[in-house]
């Protein structure tokens, strides 16, 4: 079975545009849907609960991409008439193949001919129709979403970023309740059909019998859940395994914790059980906006709820969707707000974020309902603890008081973990890992101490060999004869464009283009707790010393911070022996933090500590110093527009967008 993809061409171009426009209006009504149903099934519950790529995604994989739609219940196999993908003007219209997951709740379309979508192109996907397996309920209106392709191939392997029970490196995690499900949170969207009972397993040593269970995948939250058929045995150590058979949407296999990051491997963790937990209701602890509060209408506005979970486990991401988190106009409840995504935060598993597909209407009051009871949101205890009743609150959308603060648009530089202008990137040590791409507009000889795949070695030594889980883009020549695909005119062009895009983002972040920065009261941000906003260094430079910097999102996962400085950024100290960190709380995310540095950035010269956010510096970035073995972690990017980037035993994790 295949999904057909087509593009508009004369003379029927404008006719097709009109048809698609009609579908968009019928489906979205400016982001509002009628009550789902059809002539015979008013109030039908069949909906599309999640899609990948997510609505309005940028930099989407264009080589062998997979497009998926998840339904609220099992559906009959789709046909080419049920699913379309379109783009305007001269874009290519590839064919594809379709597979369904075992439960027939997720349809996956893989582009096959041609296998490469156009770069930097807006595509519109439409689920035209779907019918439940029983045949008596249909999708009431087409479901439409858009995404934009990136400029380069995605070769970065997905990873597991969090687990429940948590992973303990030194041994099994202790005191895990015997009546709990397991969850693995991935760093990006995965291909759902690869997340199965054979790729997510739970075992134990004899005489214990390996538990049977059901594996489900929550697309919006990029999470796999293993639910045992019965309680686990008490006092037994179990081994959970996510195998390297799972892949992302580009087909990259998992980089687990059993081998180098540049190779596919399993992710394994262990835990030891204790007595089962008693039932205890979960509850909503806080919301953003608050009940009867106001929400400024911005492109990145979101509605958030933070939960109190007495069991201490995470929420079950498979219960977080548009059937359990509903937003409607208070005066006209039939006007529902379509979600771009409804996801659970990766760090704590306690915050749900609803992102509207289109801007809310100003001066309109909305009602939010989070479903309780057996069909509502639950935690990962088995059976799941629930809220005894629905949680309901209202808020009013208003025009923004000031300019809306948006994340910087890095465009083609978004996949870069590090960029060294025209001067290159140097690594010292064997513990460096870059989960993302590297780039310099200089020659390949200016990248030293890295390897991206077998044969693609950039001046490594027995003491200096960092792993790159991604591409390396430089000017010619190729680094080795065994790596002819690197160091070409094409990779140079990618690096040049990435640098231009990074510079454009840097300029957009400066006070000249983003005025109104707050004075935090001191150049030293150490020991401060800052809410979202723009902060400008009063004396030209920022430092974090004498204590960590805490960024509090107040429950808003879309909260943005911009730090502007005319000269330097220095993290660590006082003195060389005190690394400092940036701590994220209440939903803050590294992808929404930006450091605009007028000259150079120095991060934890003595090693150690964790930095958060994308550093865009004019004159270089240095992370740690020669000889340090304590690893510095940067959840973000180190982008230098002109000078080099130097890292010593550093882990850089490019945030998922």
C-alpha positions as CSV (number, residue, x, y, z in Angstrom):
1,X,0.0,0.0,0.0
2,X,1.2,3.5,-0.8
3,X,0.6,7.1,0.0
4,X,0.7,9.3,-3.1
5,X,2.4,12.6,-2.9
6,X,1.7,15.4,-5.4
7,X,2.6,18.9,-6.2
8,X,0.7,21.8,-7.8
9,X,1.4,22.5,-11.5
10,X,-0.3,24.6,-14.1
11,X,-3.0,24.8,-15.3
12,X,-4.6,23.2,-12.3
13,X,-2.4,24.8,-9.7
14,X,-4.9,27.4,-8.4
15,X,-7.7,24.9,-8.4
16,X,-5.7,22.6,-6.2
17,X,-4.8,25.5,-3.9
18,X,-8.4,26.3,-3.6
19,X,-9.3,22.7,-2.7
20,X,-6.6,22.5,-0.1
21,X,-7.6,25.9,1.3
22,X,-11.1,24.6,1.6
23,X,-9.9,21.6,3.5
24,X,-7.8,23.7,5.8
25,X,-10.8,26.0,6.6
26,X,-13.0,23.0,7.1
27,X,-10.5,21.3,9.4
28,X,-9.1,24.1,11.3
29,X,-11.6,27.1,11.3
30,X,-8.6,29.2,12.5
31,X,-7.6,26.4,14.8
32,X,-11.1,25.6,16.0
33,X,-12.8,22.3,15.2
34,X,-16.5,21.4,15.3
35,X,-17.6,18.5,17.5
36,X,-16.1,15.5,15.8
37,X,-18.5,13.2,14.1
38,X,-20.5,12.6,10.9
39,X,-24.1,12.3,10.0
40,X,-24.5,9.0,11.8
41,X,-21.9,9.5,14.5
42,X,-22.3,12.9,16.1
43,X,-19.7,13.2,18.9
44,X,-17.4,10.5,17.5
45,X,-14.2,10.1,19.3
46,X,-12.0,9.1,16.4
47,X,-9.3,11.8,16.1
48,X,-5.7,12.1,15.1
49,X,-3.9,12.4,18.5
50,X,-0.3,13.0,17.3
51,X,1.7,13.4,14.1
52,X,5.3,13.4,13.1
53,X,6.9,15.5,12.1
54,X,5.1,17.8,14.5
55,X,3.0,20.6,13.2
56,X,5.1,23.6,12.1
57,X,8.4,21.6,12.6
58,X,11.5,23.1,11.0
59,X,14.6,21.4,9.7
60,X,12.8,18.1,9.1
61,X,14.8,15.2,7.6
62,X,14.5,15.2,3.8
63,X,16.4,11.9,3.0
64,X,14.2,8.9,3.4
65,X,11.8,10.7,5.7
66,X,8.9,9.0,7.6
67,X,5.6,10.7,8.2
68,X,3.3,9.3,10.9
69,X,-0.2,9.8,12.2
70,X,-1.5,8.4,15.5
71,X,-5.2,7.8,16.0
72,X,-7.3,7.7,19.1
73,X,-8.3,4.1,18.3
74,X,-7.5,1.3,15.8
75,X,-8.3,2.2,12.2
76,X,-8.6,0.2,9.0
77,X,-5.6,0.3,6.7
78,X,-5.3,3.6,4.9
79,X,-5.1,4.0,1.1
80,X,-3.5,6.4,-1.2
81,X,-6.7,8.4,-1.3
82,X,-6.7,8.8,2.5
83,X,-3.3,10.5,2.9
84,X,-1.7,13.2,0.8
85,X,1.5,15.3,1.0
86,X,1.7,18.5,-1.1
87,X,4.1,21.3,-1.8
88,X,3.8,24.3,-4.0
89,X,5.3,25.1,-7.4
90,X,8.2,22.9,-8.6
91,X,8.7,20.6,-5.6
92,X,9.0,16.8,-6.3
93,X,6.0,14.6,-5.7
94,X,7.4,11.3,-4.4
95,X,5.6,8.0,-3.9
96,X,5.9,6.0,-0.7
97,X,5.0,2.9,1.3
98,X,2.8,2.6,4.3
99,X,3.0,0.4,7.3
100,X,0.8,0.1,10.4
101,X,1.9,-0.6,13.9
102,X,0.6,-3.8,15.5
103,X,-2.3,-2.1,17.1
104,X,-3.3,-0.4,13.9
105,X,-3.3,3.0,15.7
106,X,-0.3,4.5,13.9
107,X,0.1,4.8,10.1
108,X,3.7,5.4,8.9
109,X,4.4,6.7,5.5
110,X,8.0,6.4,4.2
111,X,9.0,8.4,1.2
112,X,10.7,6.1,-1.4
113,X,10.7,7.6,-4.9
114,X,12.4,9.9,-5.0
115,X,13.8,9.4,-1.6
116,X,14.9,13.0,-1.1
117,X,12.4,15.8,-0.5
118,X,13.3,19.3,-1.6
119,X,15.3,21.2,1.0
120,X,14.0,24.2,2.9
121,X,10.5,23.5,1.5
122,X,7.1,23.7,3.2
123,X,5.1,20.5,2.9
124,X,1.4,20.0,3.8
125,X,0.3,16.6,5.0
126,X,-3.4,15.7,5.1
127,X,-5.2,12.7,6.5
128,X,-8.3,13.0,4.3
129,X,-10.3,10.1,5.8
130,X,-10.0,7.2,8.3
131,X,-12.4,4.6,9.6
132,X,-12.3,2.6,12.8
133,X,-11.7,-1.2,12.5
134,X,-15.4,-1.7,13.3
135,X,-16.3,0.5,10.4
136,X,-18.9,2.5,12.3
137,X,-16.9,5.6,13.2
138,X,-15.1,7.9,10.8
139,X,-12.8,10.9,11.0
140,X,-15.2,13.8,10.7
141,X,-13.0,16.3,8.9
142,X,-9.6,16.1,7.3
143,X,-6.6,16.5,9.6
144,X,-4.0,18.9,8.1
145,X,-0.5,19.8,9.3
146,X,2.6,21.4,7.9
147,X,6.4,21.1,8.3
148,X,9.5,22.5,6.6
149,X,12.4,20.4,5.5
150,X,16.0,21.0,6.5
151,X,19.0,21.5,4.2
152,X,21.2,18.5,5.2
153,X,20.8,14.8,5.9
154,X,20.1,13.8,9.5
155,X,22.9,11.4,10.6
156,X,22.6,12.0,14.4
157,X,21.6,8.9,16.2
158,X,18.7,9.1,18.7
159,X,19.5,8.6,22.4
160,X,17.5,7.8,25.6
161,X,17.5,11.0,27.6
162,X,15.5,9.8,30.6
163,X,14.0,6.6,32.0
164,X,11.5,5.6,34.6
165,X,12.6,4.0,36.8
166,X,15.6,6.2,36.6
167,X,19.0,4.9,35.3
168,X,21.7,4.6,38.0
169,X,25.1,4.2,36.4
170,X,26.8,2.6,39.4
171,X,24.2,-0.2,39.8
172,X,20.5,-1.0,40.0
173,X,18.1,1.7,41.0
174,X,16.7,0.7,44.4
175,X,13.2,0.8,45.9
176,X,11.2,0.7,42.7
177,X,7.6,-0.3,43.3
178,X,6.6,-3.7,42.0
179,X,3.4,-2.2,40.4
180,X,4.9,0.2,37.9
181,X,5.3,0.6,34.2
182,X,8.6,1.5,32.6
183,X,9.2,4.5,30.3
184,X,12.1,5.4,28.0
185,X,12.2,9.0,26.8
186,X,14.0,9.6,23.5
187,X,15.9,12.7,22.3
188,X,13.7,12.9,19.2
189,X,10.7,11.4,17.5
190,X,11.1,7.7,16.8
191,X,9.7,5.6,14.0
192,X,6.7,4.1,15.8
193,X,6.8,0.7,14.1
194,X,10.3,0.0,15.5
195,X,9.1,0.5,19.1
196,X,7.7,-2.9,19.9
197,X,7.7,-5.8,22.4
198,X,10.8,-7.1,20.8
199,X,12.7,-3.9,21.0
200,X,11.7,-2.9,24.5
201,X,12.1,-5.8,26.9
202,X,12.2,-6.6,30.6
203,X,14.1,-9.6,32.0
204,X,15.3,-11.1,35.3
205,X,17.5,-14.0,36.3
206,X,16.1,-17.4,37.1
207,X,14.1,-18.5,39.0
208,X,12.3,-15.2,38.2
209,X,10.4,-15.4,34.9
210,X,10.8,-12.5,32.4
211,X,7.6,-10.5,32.6
212,X,5.2,-10.2,29.6
213,X,4.0,-6.8,28.8
214,X,2.6,-4.3,26.3
215,X,4.7,-1.7,24.6
216,X,3.1,1.6,23.5
217,X,4.6,4.7,22.0
218,X,3.6,8.3,22.7
219,X,4.6,10.4,19.6
220,X,4.3,13.9,21.0
221,X,6.3,13.0,24.1
222,X,8.8,10.8,22.2
223,X,8.3,8.1,24.8
224,X,8.0,4.3,24.9
225,X,6.1,2.7,27.7
226,X,6.3,-1.0,28.8
227,X,3.3,-2.0,30.9
228,X,3.7,-5.4,32.7
229,X,0.7,-7.8,32.5
230,X,1.0,-8.2,36.3
231,X,3.0,-6.9,39.2
232,X,6.7,-7.6,39.2
233,X,8.2,-9.8,41.9
234,X,9.3,-8.1,45.1
235,X,13.1,-8.0,45.9
236,X,14.2,-8.9,42.4
237,X,16.6,-7.1,40.2
238,X,15.3,-6.5,36.7
239,X,17.1,-5.5,33.5
240,X,15.3,-3.2,31.0
241,X,16.6,-3.0,27.5
242,X,15.8,-0.8,24.6
243,X,17.5,-2.4,21.6
244,X,19.3,-0.7,18.8
245,X,16.5,-1.9,16.5
246,X,14.6,1.3,17.3
247,X,15.2,4.1,14.9
248,X,14.4,7.8,14.4
249,X,12.3,9.0,11.5
250,X,15.5,9.2,9.3
251,X,16.3,5.6,10.0
252,X,19.2,6.3,12.4
253,X,19.6,3.5,14.9
254,X,19.7,4.1,18.6
255,X,23.0,5.1,20.2
256,X,22.6,3.4,23.6
257,X,24.9,3.1,26.5
258,X,26.7,-0.1,25.4
259,X,29.1,1.3,22.9
260,X,30.6,4.5,21.4
261,X,28.1,7.1,20.5
262,X,29.0,6.9,16.8
263,X,27.8,3.2,16.7
264,X,24.4,1.6,17.2
265,X,24.0,-0.1,20.6
266,X,21.3,-1.1,23.2
267,X,20.3,1.1,26.1
268,X,20.2,-1.0,29.3
269,X,19.4,-0.1,32.9
270,X,18.6,-2.1,36.0
271,X,16.4,-1.7,39.1
272,X,15.4,-3.6,42.2
273,X,11.8,-3.9,43.3
274,X,10.0,-3.3,46.6
275,X,6.4,-3.8,47.7
276,X,3.7,-2.4,45.5
277,X,2.4,1.1,46.1
278,X,-1.2,1.7,47.4
279,X,-3.6,3.7,45.2
280,X,-3.3,7.5,45.5
281,X,-5.0,10.0,43.3
282,X,-2.9,12.4,41.3
283,X,-3.9,16.1,41.1
284,X,-3.1,19.3,39.2
285,X,-0.8,21.4,41.4
286,X,-0.6,24.5,39.3
287,X,-1.5,25.9,35.8
288,X,-0.1,28.5,33.5
289,X,-2.0,30.6,32.9
290,X,-3.7,30.6,36.2
291,X,-7.4,30.1,36.7
292,X,-9.2,33.3,35.6
293,X,-5.8,34.6,34.5
294,X,-4.5,36.1,31.3
295,X,-2.5,34.7,28.4
296,X,-0.6,36.9,26.0
297,X,-1.2,35.8,22.4
298,X,2.2,35.0,20.9
299,X,3.4,32.6,18.4
300,X,4.9,30.4,21.1
301,X,2.1,30.8,23.6
302,X,1.2,27.5,25.5
303,X,-1.1,26.2,28.1
304,X,0.5,24.2,30.9
305,X,-0.5,22.1,33.9
306,X,1.9,20.8,36.5
307,X,0.8,17.7,38.5
308,X,1.3,16.4,42.0
309,X,2.0,12.7,41.9
310,X,2.1,11.1,45.3
311,X,3.5,7.8,44.0
312,X,6.7,9.6,42.9
313,X,6.6,8.1,39.4
314,X,6.0,10.0,36.2
315,X,2.8,10.6,34.3
316,X,2.0,8.0,31.7
317,X,2.7,9.8,28.4
318,X,0.3,7.6,26.5
319,X,-2.6,9.1,28.5
320,X,-1.5,12.7,27.4
321,X,-3.3,13.6,24.2
322,X,-6.2,15.6,22.7
323,X,-8.7,13.2,24.3
324,X,-7.6,14.1,27.8
325,X,-6.4,17.7,27.5
326,X,-9.2,19.8,25.9
327,X,-9.3,23.6,25.2
328,X,-12.6,25.2,24.0
329,X,-14.1,28.7,23.8
330,X,-15.9,29.2,27.1
331,X,-18.9,30.9,25.5
332,X,-19.0,28.5,22.5
333,X,-17.8,25.1,23.7
334,X,-18.4,23.6,20.3
335,X,-15.4,25.7,19.1
336,X,-12.5,23.6,20.2
337,X,-8.8,24.6,19.9
338,X,-6.7,22.3,17.8
339,X,-3.4,21.4,19.3
340,X,-0.1,21.6,17.5
341,X,1.2,19.2,20.2
342,X,0.3,18.0,23.7
343,X,3.4,16.7,25.4
344,X,4.9,15.7,28.7
345,X,8.1,17.3,29.8
346,X,11.2,15.0,29.5
347,X,12.9,16.0,32.7
348,X,10.3,15.4,35.4
349,X,7.3,13.8,33.6
350,X,5.0,16.0,35.6
351,X,4.3,19.0,33.3
352,X,1.8,18.8,30.3
353,X,2.1,21.5,27.7
354,X,-0.6,22.2,25.1
355,X,0.6,24.3,22.1
356,X,-2.2,25.7,20.0
357,X,-1.9,25.1,16.2
358,X,-2.8,28.7,15.5
359,X,-2.9,31.9,17.6
360,X,-5.7,32.1,20.1
361,X,-8.3,35.0,19.6
362,X,-7.7,38.0,21.7
363,X,-10.3,39.0,24.3
364,X,-11.8,35.5,24.2
365,X,-12.2,33.4,27.3
366,X,-11.2,29.8,27.0
367,X,-12.0,26.8,29.2
368,X,-9.4,24.0,29.7
369,X,-10.4,20.5,30.8
370,X,-8.0,17.8,31.9
371,X,-9.9,14.6,32.0
372,X,-10.0,12.6,35.2
373,X,-11.4,9.1,35.9
374,X,-10.6,5.9,34.0
375,X,-10.3,7.6,30.6
376,X,-8.2,10.5,31.8
377,X,-4.6,11.3,32.6
378,X,-2.8,8.7,34.8
379,X,0.6,8.0,36.3
380,X,2.8,5.0,35.5
381,X,1.6,2.9,38.5
382,X,-0.3,-0.2,37.4
383,X,-3.2,0.3,37.3
384,X,-2.6,4.0,36.8
385,X,-3.6,6.4,39.5
386,X,-6.0,9.0,38.2
387,X,-7.8,12.2,39.2
388,X,-11.2,11.5,40.7
389,X,-12.8,14.1,38.5
390,X,-12.1,16.5,35.6
391,X,-9.9,19.5,36.4
392,X,-11.3,22.6,34.8
393,X,-10.1,26.2,34.6
394,X,-10.6,29.3,32.5
395,X,-8.4,32.1,31.1
396,X,-8.7,35.0,28.7
397,X,-6.4,35.6,25.8
398,X,-5.1,39.2,25.5
399,X,-2.9,41.2,23.2
400,X,0.8,41.1,24.2
401,X,1.9,44.0,26.4
402,X,5.3,44.0,24.9
403,X,6.8,42.3,21.8
404,X,6.5,38.6,22.0
405,X,9.8,36.9,23.0
406,X,10.5,34.1,20.5
407,X,13.4,31.6,20.3
408,X,16.1,32.6,17.9
409,X,15.7,31.1,14.5
410,X,19.0,29.3,13.8
411,X,17.8,28.0,10.4
412,X,20.4,25.7,8.9
413,X,22.7,26.1,11.9
414,X,20.2,24.5,14.2
415,X,21.8,21.0,13.9
416,X,25.2,22.3,14.8
417,X,26.6,21.3,18.2
418,X,29.6,23.5,17.5
419,X,30.8,25.9,14.8
420,X,34.2,27.4,14.6
421,X,33.8,30.3,12.2
422,X,36.7,30.1,9.7
423,X,39.2,29.0,12.3
424,X,38.1,25.5,13.1
425,X,37.3,23.3,16.2
426,X,39.8,21.6,18.4
427,X,39.2,18.8,20.9
428,X,41.5,17.5,23.6
429,X,40.7,14.3,25.5
430,X,39.0,11.0,25.0
431,X,35.7,11.8,26.7
432,X,34.3,14.4,24.3
433,X,31.0,13.6,22.6
434,X,29.2,15.9,20.2
435,X,25.6,14.9,19.8
436,X,25.0,17.0,16.7
437,X,27.0,18.3,13.7
438,X,30.3,20.3,13.6
439,X,31.0,23.0,11.1
440,X,33.7,25.4,10.0
441,X,34.1,27.4,6.8
442,X,37.8,26.6,7.0
443,X,39.5,23.5,5.7
444,X,39.1,20.0,7.2
445,X,42.7,20.3,8.6
446,X,41.3,23.0,11.1
447,X,39.1,20.3,12.8
448,X,41.3,18.3,15.1
449,X,40.7,15.5,17.6
450,X,37.4,14.2,16.2
451,X,36.0,11.1,14.5
452,X,32.5,10.9,13.0
453,X,32.4,7.4,11.6
454,X,35.0,4.7,10.7
455,X,37.5,6.2,8.3
456,X,36.4,9.8,8.9
457,X,39.2,10.8,11.3
458,X,40.2,14.4,11.9
459,X,43.8,14.5,13.2
460,X,43.2,12.2,16.1
461,X,45.9,11.0,18.5
462,X,45.9,8.3,21.3
463,X,45.0,11.0,23.8
464,X,42.7,13.2,21.7
465,X,39.7,11.5,20.0
466,X,36.3,12.9,20.5
467,X,33.2,11.3,19.0
468,X,30.8,13.1,16.7
469,X,27.3,11.8,16.6
470,X,26.5,13.6,13.4
471,X,28.1,15.3,10.3
472,X,31.2,17.4,10.0
473,X,31.0,20.2,7.5
474,X,34.3,21.8,6.3
475,X,35.9,23.2,3.1
476,X,38.2,20.8,1.1
477,X,40.2,18.6,1.3
478,X,38.7,15.5,2.7
479,X,40.1,14.5,6.1
480,X,41.3,11.0,4.9
481,X,41.1,9.0,1.7
482,X,38.5,6.7,3.4
483,X,36.2,9.7,3.9
484,X,35.6,11.2,0.5
485,X,32.1,12.5,1.4
486,X,33.6,15.0,3.9
487,X,35.6,18.1,3.0
488,X,33.9,18.8,-0.3
489,X,32.5,21.8,-2.1
490,X,29.1,20.7,-0.9
491,X,30.0,20.4,2.8
492,X,31.8,23.8,2.5
493,X,28.6,25.3,1.1
494,X,26.6,23.9,4.1
495,X,29.1,25.4,6.5
496,X,29.0,28.8,4.8
497,X,25.2,28.9,4.9
498,X,25.2,27.7,8.5
499,X,27.6,30.5,9.5
500,X,25.4,33.1,7.7
501,X,22.3,31.8,9.5
502,X,24.1,31.8,12.8
503,X,25.2,35.4,12.2
504,X,21.6,36.4,11.3
505,X,20.4,34.8,14.6
506,X,23.2,36.6,16.5
507,X,22.2,40.0,15.1
508,X,18.5,39.3,15.9
509,X,19.5,38.7,19.5
510,X,21.4,41.9,20.0
511,X,20.0,44.9,21.9
512,X,19.6,46.9,18.7
513,X,17.1,44.3,17.4
514,X,15.8,43.0,20.7
515,X,15.6,46.0,23.0
516,X,14.2,46.3,26.5
517,X,16.6,43.9,28.3
518,X,16.3,43.8,32.1
519,X,19.2,44.6,34.4
520,X,19.6,41.6,36.7
521,X,21.2,43.9,39.2
522,X,24.7,42.4,38.8
523,X,27.1,41.2,36.2
524,X,27.4,38.0,38.2
525,X,24.4,35.7,37.7
526,X,25.6,33.1,40.2
527,X,23.1,32.2,42.9
528,X,20.3,34.0,41.1
529,X,16.9,32.6,40.1
530,X,15.6,34.3,36.9
531,X,12.2,34.1,35.2
532,X,11.8,34.2,31.4
533,X,12.9,37.4,29.6
534,X,15.7,39.4,28.1
535,X,18.7,40.2,30.4
536,X,21.4,42.7,29.4
537,X,24.7,42.9,31.2
538,X,24.9,46.3,32.8
539,X,28.7,46.5,32.5
540,X,29.0,44.6,29.2
541,X,29.9,41.1,30.5
542,X,28.1,38.3,32.3
543,X,29.7,35.7,34.6
544,X,28.3,32.9,36.7
545,X,30.5,32.3,39.7
546,X,30.1,31.6,43.4
547,X,26.9,29.6,42.8
548,X,24.7,28.2,40.1
549,X,22.2,30.1,38.0
550,X,18.6,28.8,38.2
551,X,16.1,29.5,35.4
552,X,12.5,29.1,36.4
553,X,10.0,28.6,33.6
554,X,7.0,28.8,36.1
555,X,5.4,25.8,34.4
556,X,5.8,27.2,30.8
557,X,7.8,24.8,28.7
558,X,7.9,27.4,25.9
559,X,9.5,30.1,28.1
560,X,12.5,31.9,26.5
561,X,15.6,33.6,28.0
562,X,18.0,35.8,26.1
563,X,21.2,37.0,27.7
564,X,22.9,39.9,25.9
565,X,26.5,41.0,26.6
566,X,28.7,43.4,24.7
567,X,31.9,41.5,25.7
568,X,32.5,38.3,27.5
569,X,30.7,35.4,29.1
570,X,32.6,33.5,31.9
571,X,31.1,30.5,33.7
572,X,32.9,29.0,36.7
573,X,34.7,30.3,39.8
574,X,35.7,32.2,41.8
575,X,39.1,30.9,40.8
576,X,39.8,28.0,38.5
577,X,38.6,25.2,40.8
578,X,34.9,25.9,41.1
579,X,32.7,24.9,38.2
580,X,29.2,26.3,38.1
581,X,26.1,25.2,36.4
582,X,22.8,26.4,35.0
583,X,19.8,24.7,36.6
584,X,16.5,24.5,34.8
585,X,13.3,24.2,36.8
586,X,9.5,24.1,36.3
587,X,9.6,23.2,32.6
588,X,12.6,25.4,31.4
589,X,14.2,23.9,28.3
590,X,17.7,24.3,27.0
591,X,16.4,24.9,23.4
592,X,14.9,28.2,24.5
593,X,18.0,29.8,26.1
594,X,20.3,32.0,24.2
595,X,23.6,33.7,25.1
596,X,24.6,36.6,22.7
597,X,28.3,37.1,23.5
598,X,30.0,40.2,22.0
599,X,33.5,38.7,22.2
600,X,34.5,35.3,23.7
601,X,32.9,32.8,26.0
602,X,34.8,30.7,28.6
603,X,32.9,27.8,30.2
604,X,34.2,26.1,33.4
605,X,37.9,26.3,32.8
606,X,38.6,23.8,35.5
607,X,36.2,21.2,34.0
608,X,32.9,19.9,35.4
609,X,29.5,21.6,35.6
610,X,26.6,21.8,33.2
611,X,25.8,24.7,30.9
612,X,22.5,25.2,29.3
613,X,21.5,27.0,26.1
614,X,23.0,28.1,22.7
615,X,26.1,30.3,22.9
616,X,26.5,32.6,19.9
617,X,29.8,34.4,20.3
618,X,31.8,36.7,18.0
619,X,35.3,35.7,19.0
620,X,35.4,32.0,20.1
621,X,34.2,29.6,22.8
622,X,36.5,27.7,25.1
623,X,35.1,24.8,27.2
624,X,37.3,23.5,30.0
625,X,41.1,23.7,29.6
626,X,43.9,21.3,28.7
627,X,44.5,18.4,31.1
628,X,41.1,18.4,32.8
629,X,39.3,15.1,33.0
630,X,36.1,16.2,34.7
631,X,33.6,16.4,31.9
632,X,31.8,19.6,31.1
633,X,28.3,19.2,29.7
634,X,26.6,21.8,27.4
635,X,23.0,21.1,26.6
636,X,22.9,23.5,23.7
637,X,25.4,24.8,21.1
638,X,28.8,26.5,21.0
639,X,28.7,28.7,17.9
640,X,31.5,31.1,17.1
641,X,31.1,33.4,14.2
642,X,34.8,34.1,13.5
643,X,37.3,32.5,15.9
644,X,37.8,28.8,16.9
645,X,36.0,26.6,19.4
646,X,38.1,24.6,21.8
647,X,36.7,21.8,23.9
648,X,38.4,19.5,26.4
649,X,36.5,16.4,27.6
650,X,33.2,18.0,26.8
651,X,29.7,16.6,26.0
652,X,27.5,18.8,23.8
653,X,23.9,17.8,23.4
654,X,22.0,19.7,20.7
655,X,18.4,20.2,22.0
656,X,15.5,18.7,20.1
657,X,13.4,21.3,18.5
